[in-house]
Amino acid sequence: MCHKLNTHKQARHKQAGSMIVMALFAIIVLALLAGVLVNMLSASSNTVLYEVYGVRAKNAANAGIQELGLVSFPLNSAPQLCNQVLSSPLSFASINGFENCQFTARCSSSDINYGSETHRYFKFTSTGTCGFGDVIVSRTVSVDAMQGM
């Protein structure tokens, strides 16, 4: 009986260090998983930020296209030739959501003769940019139009 008790104590003494190794292994694995999770959350939040500012830049570019449309197709008047560059007005930056946004819009127009018909061709291009920190997001919108004369 004494021999059995002595063997049991030796077995317990050999296993005493393995719990520390297993605990250390579990701590390291959990720390690595936490690091991966933090990286994923950071990348996800950056992606959302780029998407939001991309939509704002696209809306700024659309505002430039609309401004050119007003110049080229005035109300109660004939369409005008359009060969100019417009920049966002100073008041544009005072609109909520567009504080760090601007646009540069260009238009060109030309008359095209096809057989006995004359058409006026318009090409509108606008680039909107929005920035945050050191990052600048840019979107470009183009619209073509043709009018029979």
N, C-alpha and C positions, 0 to 999 in steps of 0.2 A: 504494500500500500504506500509505503514511503517512496518507493521508486516512481509510482504513478504521479504523486503530488509533485515531485521534483521535476519530472518531464513537463508537466502542465505549466509550472512557473517558468521554465526555460522557453517554452513556446510563446508565452505571453511577453516575455522579455525581448524576444526576437521581433515581435510585431509592433512594439512600442514606437519605433521610428517611422514605420510605414504610414501612420496616420498623419504625421507632419508633412510627408511628401505628398500624400493625396490632398491635403488641405491646401498646400502651396499650389499644386496643379490646378485645383478648382478655382483658386483666387486669380491665377494667371489667365485661365480661360475666360472667366467672367470679365476681367479687365480688358482683354482683347475684344470680346463681344461688345462691351460698352464703348470702346474706341471706334469700332466699326459703326455702331448705331449713331454716335455723334457725327461721324463723317457723312453718313447718309442723310441725316437731318439737315446738316449744313448745306450739302449739295442740293437738296430738295428746296430749301428756302431760297437759295441763289437762283434756281430755275424759275421759281415763282416770281422773283424780283425781275428777272430778265423778261419774262412774259408780260408783266404789268407795264414795264417801261416800253416794251415793244409795241403794245397796244396804244400807249400814249403817243409814241412816235408816229405810228400809223395814223392816228387821229389828227396829229399836227400836220402831217403830209396831206391828209384829206382836206383840212382847212385851207391849205395852200391851193389845192385844185379848185375848191369852191370859190376862192377869191379870184382866181383866174377866170372862172366861168362867169362871174359877175362882170368882169372887165370885158370879156369877149362877147357876151350875150346880154347886153343891158336891156332892161325892161322897156317896152314900147319903142324900141329902136332896132335898126338893122344890126346884124352881127358886125363886130369890128375886127380889123386885122390885129393880130396879137403877136408881137415879137418883143417880149420884155421879160424881165426877171423881177419877181416880188420877194421881199423878205417879210418875215412875221413882224407885225407892228409891235411897238413897245408895250401896248396894253395886253398883248397875248400872254406875257409872263405873269400878269396879275390874275389870270384865271386859275381857280383851284385845280390842282392836278397837272398844270402845265407850267409851273414855276421855273423849271429848268429845261423847258422845251422850246424849240423854234423850228421854223420851216423856211426853205428856199424853194420857190416855185418858178418854173420857166414855161413859156409858151412860145410856139411858133405857128404861123399860119401861112398858107400859100394857096394860090388858085390853081386848080387842075382842070385842064380842058380834055374832055373825052368826047370825041366826035363833035357834035354841035352843042353839047352841054358843058357848062362851066360849074365846077364844084369848088367850094372852099374847104380845105383840109386843115384841121387844128390838131396840134399835138401838145398836150399838157403833161408836164412832169413836175413832181414835187417831192422833196426829200425832207422828212421830219426827223429831228434828232432830240433825244432826251437824255439827260445825264444824271448820275448819282455817284458821288465819290469820284473815283478815277475812271469810271465806266461810262461810255457813251453808247447808247443804242440808237440805231438809225434804221428807218424804213423809207422806201421809195415807192411812190404810186404814179402810174402813168395812165393817161386817158387819151384816146384818139376820137376825134369827131369829124364828120363830114356833113356839109350842108349844101344842098342844091341851090343854085342861084337862077 
